[in-house]
Amino acid sequence: MNGEFDSPGLEGRRGADRTATDPKPQPPEKPLPMDCCGSGCPVCVMDAYDDALATYREALAAWEQRQSGRDCSGPD
């Protein structure tokens, strides 16, 4: 079979249609341990990552709520 024409089935296509217009949030890139200089900066890269991760988790929860609330049967 040609991968281009492989079908995930009706449910898979509906799920793909939903996420095409409302893409899933992507997690922030975690800094490497060496990205922190260890000097006690007022805003450490690790602190910035923690803030971005919290924002991502909120966005992901909202996205999941929107996805679960969508009607798979299509418009009325």
FITIMAR-911003 format. One record per residue (C-alpha): residue number from 0; residue in one letter; z, x, y. Coordinates in steps of 0.02 Angstrom, whole numbers, padded with zeros to 5 digits. Last residue first. Layout:
# FITIMAR-911003
<rec NUM, 'A', <Z, X, Y>>;
...
***
This chain:
# FITIMAR-911003
<rec 75, 'D', <00602, -01309, 01020>>;
<rec 74, 'P', <00577, -01121, 01025>>;
<rec 73, 'G', <00592, -01020, 00864>>;
<rec 72, 'S', <00682, -01053, 00701>>;
<rec 71, 'C', <00785, -00894, 00713>>;
<rec 70, 'D', <00900, -00968, 00845>>;
<rec 69, 'R', <00984, -00831, 00944>>;
<rec 68, 'G', <01173, -00826, 00953>>;
<rec 67, 'S', <01192, -00682, 00830>>;
<rec 66, 'Q', <01077, -00573, 00935>>;
<rec 65, 'R', <01164, -00614, 01099>>;
<rec 64, 'Q', <01335, -00575, 01023>>;
<rec 63, 'E', <01269, -00412, 00951>>;
<rec 62, 'W', <01202, -00364, 01123>>;
<rec 61, 'A', <01370, -00403, 01206>>;
<rec 60, 'A', <01462, -00298, 01076>>;
<rec 59, 'L', <01336, -00157, 01098>>;
<rec 58, 'A', <01354, -00160, 01287>>;
<rec 57, 'E', <01543, -00151, 01273>>;
<rec 56, 'R', <01532, -00010, 01146>>;
<rec 55, 'Y', <01408, 00084, 01257>>;
<rec 54, 'T', <01521, 00070, 01409>>;
<rec 53, 'A', <01667, 00138, 01307>>;
<rec 52, 'L', <01557, 00280, 01244>>;
<rec 51, 'A', <01500, 00322, 01421>>;
<rec 50, 'D', <01681, 00333, 01478>>;
<rec 49, 'D', <01728, 00442, 01328>>;
<rec 48, 'Y', <01575, 00552, 01362>>;
<rec 47, 'A', <01626, 00575, 01544>>;
<rec 46, 'D', <01800, 00624, 01486>>;
<rec 45, 'M', <01725, 00750, 01364>>;
<rec 44, 'V', <01614, 00821, 01501>>;
<rec 43, 'C', <01773, 00849, 01599>>;
<rec 42, 'V', <01797, 00762, 01765>>;
<rec 41, 'P', <01937, 00849, 01862>>;
<rec 40, 'C', <01897, 01010, 01766>>;
<rec 39, 'G', <02039, 01074, 01658>>;
<rec 38, 'S', <01965, 01245, 01629>>;
<rec 37, 'G', <01921, 01217, 01445>>;
<rec 36, 'C', <01736, 01251, 01475>>;
<rec 35, 'C', <01682, 01095, 01383>>;
<rec 34, 'D', <01501, 01103, 01324>>;
<rec 33, 'M', <01556, 01223, 01185>>;
<rec 32, 'P', <01631, 01077, 01089>>;
<rec 31, 'L', <01460, 00994, 01091>>;
<rec 30, 'P', <01441, 00839, 01196>>;
<rec 29, 'K', <01411, 00674, 01107>>;
<rec 28, 'E', <01248, 00592, 01155>>;
<rec 27, 'P', <01279, 00417, 01217>>;
<rec 26, 'P', <01254, 00275, 01094>>;
<rec 25, 'Q', <01094, 00173, 01105>>;
<rec 24, 'P', <01095, -00009, 01157>>;
<rec 23, 'K', <00990, -00123, 01045>>;
<rec 22, 'P', <00831, -00179, 01130>>;
<rec 21, 'D', <00820, -00356, 01199>>;
<rec 20, 'T', <00636, -00405, 01205>>;
<rec 19, 'A', <00586, -00307, 01051>>;
<rec 18, 'T', <00754, -00344, 00969>>;
<rec 17, 'R', <00717, -00527, 00944>>;
<rec 16, 'D', <00540, -00499, 00881>>;
<rec 15, 'A', <00603, -00369, 00756>>;
<rec 14, 'G', <00730, -00493, 00689>>;
<rec 13, 'R', <00596, -00624, 00670>>;
<rec 12, 'R', <00486, -00500, 00580>>;
<rec 11, 'G', <00625, -00453, 00460>>;
<rec 10, 'E', <00662, -00635, 00424>>;
<rec 9, 'L', <00480, -00670, 00384>>;
<rec 8, 'G', <00460, -00527, 00264>>;
<rec 7, 'P', <00471, -00339, 00292>>;
<rec 6, 'S', <00282, -00332, 00286>>;
<rec 5, 'D', <00186, -00176, 00237>>;
<rec 4, 'F', <00023, -00171, 00335>>;
<rec 3, 'E', <00046, -00006, 00425>>;
<rec 2, 'G', <00129, 00069, 00272>>;
<rec 1, 'N', <-00035, 00056, 00176>>;
<rec 0, 'M', <00000, 00000, 00000>>;
***
